[in-house]
Amino acid sequence: MSELTKEQRAHDLAITATQLEAQRIMLSKSNGGTEPSDFDIYRYYYKTYQACLEAMNKDF
């Protein structure tokens, strides 16, 4: 069994964070919140991925 690369770990974390953010926005909207409707899921994922990868490179 091979170990995950830093890139794979960063991707997994970014996917999870993106899913949680999308769910948070949807829940807020369903509760009458004023979340912006222009959520760019790819942009959010990419920025999160870059931050996670930077942290992975620093810590491992």
C-alpha positions as CSV (number, residue, x, y, z in Angstrom):
1,M,0.0,0.0,0.0
2,S,1.5,3.4,-1.0
3,E,1.4,6.5,1.1
4,L,-0.5,9.6,0.0
5,T,1.4,12.4,-1.4
6,K,1.3,15.9,0.0
7,E,-0.7,17.0,-3.0
8,Q,-3.3,14.2,-2.5
9,R,-3.6,15.1,1.2
10,A,-4.1,18.8,0.3
11,H,-6.7,17.9,-2.3
12,D,-8.6,15.7,0.2
13,L,-8.6,18.5,2.8
14,A,-9.6,21.1,0.2
15,I,-12.5,19.0,-1.1
16,T,-13.8,18.5,2.5
17,A,-13.5,22.2,3.3
18,T,-15.2,23.2,0.1
19,Q,-18.1,20.8,0.8
20,L,-18.5,22.2,4.3
21,E,-18.5,25.8,3.0
22,A,-21.1,25.0,0.4
23,Q,-23.3,23.3,3.0
24,R,-22.8,26.2,5.4
25,I,-23.9,28.7,2.7
26,M,-26.9,26.6,1.7
27,L,-28.0,26.2,5.3
28,S,-27.6,29.9,6.0
29,K,-29.7,30.8,2.9
30,S,-32.4,28.3,3.9
31,N,-32.5,30.0,7.3
32,G,-33.0,33.4,5.8
33,G,-29.3,34.4,5.8
34,T,-27.8,36.9,3.4
35,E,-25.0,34.8,2.0
36,P,-23.7,36.0,-1.4
37,S,-25.2,34.0,-4.3
38,D,-22.0,34.2,-6.4
39,F,-20.1,31.5,-4.5
40,D,-17.5,30.2,-7.0
41,I,-16.9,26.6,-5.8
42,Y,-13.8,26.1,-8.0
43,R,-12.2,29.3,-6.9
44,Y,-12.8,28.4,-3.2
45,Y,-11.4,24.9,-3.8
46,Y,-8.3,26.2,-5.5
47,K,-7.5,28.8,-2.9
48,T,-8.1,26.2,-0.1
49,Y,-6.0,23.6,-2.0
50,Q,-3.1,26.1,-2.3
51,A,-3.3,27.0,1.4
52,C,-3.4,23.3,2.4
53,L,-0.5,22.4,0.1
54,E,1.6,25.2,1.5
55,A,0.9,24.0,5.1
56,M,1.7,20.4,4.1
57,N,5.0,21.5,2.6
58,K,5.8,23.4,5.7
59,D,4.8,20.8,8.2
60,F,6.0,17.6,6.4
